[in-house]
Every structure is written in structure tokens, then in C-alpha cells.
Amino acid sequence: MLKEIKYLIFIVIIILFLFFTGKYYFSNENIKNSYRSYKNVDEKIKLYSKNLPLLKNDTENVIEYVVQTEQNKKKKFNFWKLIEND
């Protein structure tokens, strides 16, 4: 009997928690506060982006191309031939 009452109390507590959480989450006051915070974040981003310094572009001619010749090619080793040579 006590076991069933304990489970009933647990279920009631979980249902009340979900009910009050949903009630707060979908309340008009919470929705207004969330929209206000979104608006504040957007304003802070715009203000911060106006104060960003512009850096000089120093990426001209950064890439150097290397021409491979026959002399620079490494010898390709075959694993099985290395074992056979022993």
C-alpha cells in the first residue's frame, strides 16, 4: 500500500513540475523578456561591429608554387620487394 502511494506522489510531483514549467515557458511575460533580450543582443552586435578596426590586407602573393622535377622525385618503395631483399 505504501509503495503505491509513494509512486502516486512521485507521479503527481512530476506532472506538477511539467505543468508549472510549461506555464512559465509559454507565459506572455517570458515571451516578452526573450524578445527583449534578442533585441538587446542585436543592438550590442551592431554597436560592437561599428567599433571594429579594419586591418590592412597582407595576403598578396602568399602562395608560392613549387615546380617538381625528375630529380626531386623520391624513389617509390614496394613493401613486398623490401621484404624479399632480406
DOZAKOL-421388 format. One record per residue: residue in one letter; z, x, y of N, C-alpha, C, O in turn. Coordinates in nm, 2 decimals. Layout:
BEGIN
+--------+--------+--------+--------+--------+--------+--------+--------+--------+--------+--------+--------+--------+
| residu |   n.zz |   n.xx |   n.yy |  ca.zz |  ca.xx |  ca.yy |   c.zz |   c.xx |   c.yy |   o.zz |   o.xx |   o.yy |
+--------+--------+--------+--------+--------+--------+--------+--------+--------+--------+--------+--------+--------+
|      A |      Z |      X |      Y |      Z |      X |      Y |      Z |      X |      Y |      Z |      X |      Y |
...
+--------+--------+--------+--------+--------+--------+--------+--------+--------+--------+--------+--------+--------+
***
This chain:
BEGIN
+--------+--------+--------+--------+--------+--------+--------+--------+--------+--------+--------+--------+--------+
| residu |   n.zz |   n.xx |   n.yy |  ca.zz |  ca.xx |  ca.yy |   c.zz |   c.xx |   c.yy |   o.zz |   o.xx |   o.yy |
+--------+--------+--------+--------+--------+--------+--------+--------+--------+--------+--------+--------+--------+
|      M |   0.00 |   0.08 |  -0.12 |   0.00 |   0.00 |   0.00 |   0.00 |   0.09 |   0.13 |  -0.07 |   0.06 |   0.22 |
|      L |   0.08 |   0.19 |   0.13 |   0.09 |   0.28 |   0.24 |  -0.04 |   0.35 |   0.26 |  -0.08 |   0.39 |   0.37 |
|      K |  -0.10 |   0.39 |   0.15 |  -0.23 |   0.46 |   0.16 |  -0.34 |   0.38 |   0.23 |  -0.41 |   0.43 |   0.31 |
|      E |  -0.35 |   0.25 |   0.20 |  -0.44 |   0.16 |   0.26 |  -0.41 |   0.14 |   0.41 |  -0.51 |   0.14 |   0.49 |
|      I |  -0.29 |   0.14 |   0.44 |  -0.25 |   0.12 |   0.58 |  -0.29 |   0.25 |   0.66 |  -0.33 |   0.24 |   0.77 |
|      K |  -0.26 |   0.36 |   0.60 |  -0.30 |   0.49 |   0.66 |  -0.45 |   0.50 |   0.69 |  -0.49 |   0.54 |   0.80 |
|      Y |  -0.53 |   0.46 |   0.59 |  -0.67 |   0.46 |   0.61 |  -0.72 |   0.36 |   0.71 |  -0.81 |   0.39 |   0.79 |
|      L |  -0.65 |   0.25 |   0.72 |  -0.69 |   0.15 |   0.82 |  -0.66 |   0.20 |   0.96 |  -0.73 |   0.18 |   1.05 |
|      I |  -0.54 |   0.27 |   0.97 |  -0.51 |   0.32 |   1.10 |  -0.61 |   0.43 |   1.14 |  -0.65 |   0.44 |   1.26 |
|      F |  -0.65 |   0.52 |   1.05 |  -0.75 |   0.62 |   1.08 |  -0.88 |   0.56 |   1.12 |  -0.94 |   0.60 |   1.22 |
|      I |  -0.92 |   0.45 |   1.06 |  -1.05 |   0.39 |   1.09 |  -1.04 |   0.32 |   1.23 |  -1.13 |   0.33 |   1.31 |
|      V |  -0.93 |   0.26 |   1.26 |  -0.91 |   0.19 |   1.39 |  -0.91 |   0.30 |   1.50 |  -0.97 |   0.28 |   1.61 |
|      I |  -0.84 |   0.41 |   1.48 |  -0.84 |   0.52 |   1.58 |  -0.98 |   0.58 |   1.60 |  -1.02 |   0.60 |   1.72 |
|      I |  -1.06 |   0.60 |   1.50 |  -1.20 |   0.65 |   1.51 |  -1.28 |   0.55 |   1.59 |  -1.36 |   0.59 |   1.67 |
|      I |  -1.27 |   0.42 |   1.55 |  -1.35 |   0.32 |   1.62 |  -1.31 |   0.31 |   1.77 |  -1.40 |   0.30 |   1.85 |
|      L |  -1.18 |   0.32 |   1.80 |  -1.14 |   0.31 |   1.94 |  -1.19 |   0.44 |   2.02 |  -1.23 |   0.42 |   2.13 |
|      F |  -1.19 |   0.55 |   1.95 |  -1.24 |   0.67 |   2.02 |  -1.38 |   0.66 |   2.05 |  -1.43 |   0.69 |   2.16 |
|      L |  -1.46 |   0.61 |   1.95 |  -1.61 |   0.59 |   1.98 |  -1.63 |   0.49 |   2.09 |  -1.72 |   0.51 |   2.17 |
|      F |  -1.55 |   0.38 |   2.08 |  -1.57 |   0.27 |   2.18 |  -1.55 |   0.33 |   2.33 |  -1.63 |   0.30 |   2.42 |
|      F |  -1.43 |   0.39 |   2.34 |  -1.39 |   0.44 |   2.48 |  -1.49 |   0.55 |   2.52 |  -1.52 |   0.57 |   2.64 |
|      T |  -1.53 |   0.64 |   2.43 |  -1.63 |   0.74 |   2.47 |  -1.76 |   0.68 |   2.52 |  -1.81 |   0.72 |   2.62 |
|      G |  -1.81 |   0.58 |   2.44 |  -1.93 |   0.52 |   2.48 |  -1.92 |   0.44 |   2.61 |  -2.01 |   0.44 |   2.70 |
|      K |  -1.80 |   0.38 |   2.63 |  -1.78 |   0.30 |   2.75 |  -1.78 |   0.39 |   2.87 |  -1.84 |   0.36 |   2.98 |
|      Y |  -1.72 |   0.51 |   2.86 |  -1.72 |   0.61 |   2.97 |  -1.86 |   0.66 |   3.00 |  -1.90 |   0.68 |   3.11 |
|      Y |  -1.92 |   0.70 |   2.89 |  -2.05 |   0.77 |   2.90 |  -2.16 |   0.68 |   2.97 |  -2.24 |   0.73 |   3.05 |
|      F |  -2.16 |   0.55 |   2.93 |  -2.25 |   0.46 |   2.99 |  -2.20 |   0.38 |   3.12 |  -2.27 |   0.29 |   3.16 |
|      S |  -2.09 |   0.42 |   3.17 |  -2.04 |   0.36 |   3.29 |  -2.13 |   0.40 |   3.41 |  -2.19 |   0.51 |   3.41 |
|      N |  -2.13 |   0.31 |   3.51 |  -2.21 |   0.34 |   3.63 |  -2.15 |   0.46 |   3.71 |  -2.23 |   0.54 |   3.77 |
|      E |  -2.02 |   0.48 |   3.71 |  -1.96 |   0.59 |   3.78 |  -2.01 |   0.73 |   3.72 |  -2.04 |   0.82 |   3.79 |
|      N |  -2.01 |   0.74 |   3.59 |  -2.06 |   0.86 |   3.52 |  -2.20 |   0.88 |   3.55 |  -2.25 |   1.00 |   3.57 |
|      I |  -2.28 |   0.78 |   3.54 |  -2.43 |   0.79 |   3.57 |  -2.45 |   0.84 |   3.71 |  -2.54 |   0.93 |   3.73 |
|      K |  -2.38 |   0.79 |   3.81 |  -2.39 |   0.83 |   3.95 |  -2.35 |   0.98 |   3.96 |  -2.42 |   1.05 |   4.03 |
|      N |  -2.24 |   1.02 |   3.90 |  -2.20 |   1.16 |   3.91 |  -2.30 |   1.25 |   3.85 |  -2.32 |   1.36 |   3.90 |
|      S |  -2.36 |   1.21 |   3.74 |  -2.45 |   1.30 |   3.67 |  -2.58 |   1.32 |   3.76 |  -2.63 |   1.43 |   3.77 |
|      Y |  -2.63 |   1.21 |   3.82 |  -2.74 |   1.22 |   3.91 |  -2.71 |   1.31 |   4.03 |  -2.79 |   1.38 |   4.08 |
|      R |  -2.59 |   1.29 |   4.08 |  -2.55 |   1.37 |   4.20 |  -2.55 |   1.52 |   4.16 |  -2.59 |   1.61 |   4.24 |
|      S |  -2.50 |   1.55 |   4.04 |  -2.49 |   1.69 |   4.00 |  -2.63 |   1.75 |   3.98 |  -2.66 |   1.87 |   4.02 |
|      Y |  -2.72 |   1.67 |   3.93 |  -2.86 |   1.71 |   3.92 |  -2.92 |   1.74 |   4.05 |  -2.99 |   1.84 |   4.07 |
|      K |  -2.89 |   1.66 |   4.15 |  -2.95 |   1.68 |   4.29 |  -2.89 |   1.80 |   4.35 |  -2.96 |   1.88 |   4.42 |
|      N |  -2.76 |   1.83 |   4.33 |  -2.70 |   1.95 |   4.38 |  -2.75 |   2.07 |   4.32 |  -2.77 |   2.17 |   4.39 |
|      V |  -2.78 |   2.07 |   4.19 |  -2.84 |   2.19 |   4.13 |  -2.98 |   2.21 |   4.18 |  -3.01 |   2.33 |   4.21 |
|      D |  -3.06 |   2.11 |   4.20 |  -3.19 |   2.13 |   4.26 |  -3.18 |   2.19 |   4.40 |  -3.26 |   2.28 |   4.44 |
|      E |  -3.09 |   2.14 |   4.48 |  -3.08 |   2.19 |   4.62 |  -3.03 |   2.34 |   4.61 |  -3.08 |   2.42 |   4.70 |
|      K |  -2.94 |   2.37 |   4.52 |  -2.90 |   2.51 |   4.51 |  -3.01 |   2.60 |   4.47 |  -3.02 |   2.72 |   4.52 |
|      I |  -3.10 |   2.56 |   4.38 |  -3.21 |   2.64 |   4.34 |  -3.31 |   2.66 |   4.45 |  -3.36 |   2.77 |   4.47 |
|      K |  -3.33 |   2.55 |   4.53 |  -3.43 |   2.57 |   4.64 |  -3.37 |   2.66 |   4.75 |  -3.44 |   2.75 |   4.80 |
|      L |  -3.24 |   2.66 |   4.77 |  -3.18 |   2.74 |   4.87 |  -3.18 |   2.89 |   4.82 |  -3.21 |   2.98 |   4.90 |
|      Y |  -3.15 |   2.91 |   4.70 |  -3.15 |   3.04 |   4.64 |  -3.29 |   3.10 |   4.64 |  -3.31 |   3.22 |   4.66 |
|      S |  -3.39 |   3.02 |   4.61 |  -3.52 |   3.07 |   4.60 |  -3.58 |   3.11 |   4.74 |  -3.66 |   3.20 |   4.75 |
|      K |  -3.53 |   3.05 |   4.84 |  -3.57 |   3.09 |   4.98 |  -3.52 |   3.23 |   5.01 |  -3.58 |   3.30 |   5.09 |
|      N |  -3.40 |   3.27 |   4.96 |  -3.34 |   3.39 |   5.00 |  -3.37 |   3.51 |   4.90 |  -3.32 |   3.62 |   4.91 |
|      L |  -3.46 |   3.49 |   4.81 |  -3.50 |   3.59 |   4.72 |  -3.59 |   3.69 |   4.79 |  -3.68 |   3.65 |   4.86 |
|      P |  -3.57 |   3.82 |   4.77 |  -3.65 |   3.92 |   4.83 |  -3.78 |   3.94 |   4.75 |  -3.78 |   3.93 |   4.62 |
|      L |  -3.89 |   3.97 |   4.81 |  -4.02 |   3.99 |   4.74 |  -4.03 |   4.14 |   4.72 |  -4.01 |   4.22 |   4.81 |
|      L |  -4.06 |   4.18 |   4.60 |  -4.07 |   4.32 |   4.56 |  -4.22 |   4.36 |   4.57 |  -4.31 |   4.28 |   4.55 |
|      K |  -4.24 |   4.49 |   4.60 |  -4.37 |   4.54 |   4.60 |  -4.43 |   4.55 |   4.46 |  -4.36 |   4.59 |   4.37 |
|      N |  -4.56 |   4.52 |   4.45 |  -4.63 |   4.53 |   4.32 |  -4.66 |   4.67 |   4.29 |  -4.74 |   4.74 |   4.36 |
|      D |  -4.60 |   4.73 |   4.19 |  -4.62 |   4.86 |   4.15 |  -4.68 |   4.88 |   4.01 |  -4.65 |   4.97 |   3.94 |
|      T |  -4.76 |   4.78 |   3.97 |  -4.81 |   4.78 |   3.83 |  -4.96 |   4.81 |   3.83 |  -5.03 |   4.78 |   3.73 |
|      E |  -5.01 |   4.87 |   3.93 |  -5.15 |   4.91 |   3.94 |  -5.17 |   5.03 |   3.85 |  -5.10 |   5.13 |   3.85 |
|      N |  -5.28 |   5.03 |   3.77 |  -5.32 |   5.14 |   3.68 |  -5.20 |   5.19 |   3.59 |  -5.18 |   5.31 |   3.58 |
|      V |  -5.13 |   5.10 |   3.53 |  -5.02 |   5.14 |   3.45 |  -5.07 |   5.17 |   3.31 |  -5.01 |   5.26 |   3.24 |
|      I |  -5.17 |   5.10 |   3.26 |  -5.22 |   5.12 |   3.13 |  -5.31 |   5.24 |   3.12 |  -5.40 |   5.25 |   3.20 |
|      E |  -5.28 |   5.33 |   3.03 |  -5.37 |   5.45 |   3.01 |  -5.43 |   5.43 |   2.87 |  -5.36 |   5.41 |   2.77 |
|      Y |  -5.56 |   5.44 |   2.86 |  -5.63 |   5.43 |   2.74 |  -5.65 |   5.57 |   2.68 |  -5.68 |   5.66 |   2.74 |
|      V |  -5.62 |   5.57 |   2.55 |  -5.64 |   5.70 |   2.47 |  -5.76 |   5.69 |   2.38 |  -5.77 |   5.59 |   2.31 |
|      V |  -5.84 |   5.79 |   2.39 |  -5.96 |   5.79 |   2.31 |  -5.93 |   5.87 |   2.18 |  -5.89 |   5.98 |   2.19 |
|      Q |  -5.96 |   5.80 |   2.07 |  -5.93 |   5.87 |   1.94 |  -6.06 |   5.95 |   1.90 |  -6.17 |   5.89 |   1.90 |
|      T |  -6.04 |   6.06 |   1.85 |  -6.15 |   6.14 |   1.80 |  -6.12 |   6.17 |   1.65 |  -6.02 |   6.13 |   1.60 |
|      E |  -6.22 |   6.23 |   1.59 |  -6.21 |   6.25 |   1.44 |  -6.10 |   6.36 |   1.42 |  -6.04 |   6.35 |   1.31 |
|      Q |  -6.07 |   6.44 |   1.51 |  -5.97 |   6.55 |   1.49 |  -5.83 |   6.49 |   1.49 |  -5.74 |   6.54 |   1.43 |
|      N |  -5.81 |   6.39 |   1.57 |  -5.68 |   6.33 |   1.58 |  -5.64 |   6.24 |   1.47 |  -5.53 |   6.20 |   1.46 |
|      K |  -5.74 |   6.20 |   1.39 |  -5.71 |   6.11 |   1.28 |  -5.62 |   6.18 |   1.17 |  -5.65 |   6.29 |   1.14 |
|      K |  -5.52 |   6.11 |   1.13 |  -5.43 |   6.16 |   1.03 |  -5.49 |   6.13 |   0.89 |  -5.57 |   6.04 |   0.87 |
|      K |  -5.46 |   6.22 |   0.80 |  -5.51 |   6.21 |   0.66 |  -5.44 |   6.09 |   0.60 |  -5.31 |   6.08 |   0.60 |
|      K |  -5.51 |   6.00 |   0.53 |  -5.45 |   5.89 |   0.47 |  -5.41 |   5.93 |   0.32 |  -5.50 |   5.98 |   0.25 |
|      F |  -5.29 |   5.91 |   0.29 |  -5.24 |   5.94 |   0.16 |  -5.24 |   5.82 |   0.07 |  -5.21 |   5.71 |   0.11 |
|      N |  -5.27 |   5.84 |  -0.05 |  -5.27 |   5.73 |  -0.15 |  -5.14 |   5.76 |  -0.24 |  -5.13 |   5.87 |  -0.29 |
|      F |  -5.06 |   5.66 |  -0.25 |  -4.93 |   5.68 |  -0.32 |  -4.95 |   5.73 |  -0.46 |  -4.88 |   5.82 |  -0.51 |
|      W |  -5.04 |   5.67 |  -0.53 |  -5.06 |   5.70 |  -0.68 |  -5.12 |   5.84 |  -0.69 |  -5.09 |   5.91 |  -0.79 |
|      K |  -5.20 |   5.88 |  -0.60 |  -5.25 |   6.02 |  -0.61 |  -5.15 |   6.12 |  -0.58 |  -5.15 |   6.23 |  -0.64 |
|      L |  -5.05 |   6.09 |  -0.50 |  -4.94 |   6.18 |  -0.47 |  -4.85 |   6.20 |  -0.60 |  -4.81 |   6.31 |  -0.63 |
|      I |  -4.84 |   6.09 |  -0.67 |  -4.76 |   6.10 |  -0.80 |  -4.83 |   6.18 |  -0.90 |  -4.77 |   6.26 |  -0.98 |
|      E |  -4.96 |   6.16 |  -0.91 |  -5.05 |   6.23 |  -1.01 |  -5.05 |   6.38 |  -0.99 |  -5.06 |   6.46 |  -1.08 |
|      N |  -5.04 |   6.42 |  -0.86 |  -5.04 |   6.56 |  -0.83 |  -4.92 |   6.64 |  -0.88 |  -4.92 |   6.76 |  -0.89 |
|      D |  -4.81 |   6.57 |  -0.91 |  -4.69 |   6.64 |  -0.95 |  -4.71 |   6.69 |  -1.08 |  -4.61 |   6.76 |  -1.14 |
+--------+--------+--------+--------+--------+--------+--------+--------+--------+--------+--------+--------+--------+
***
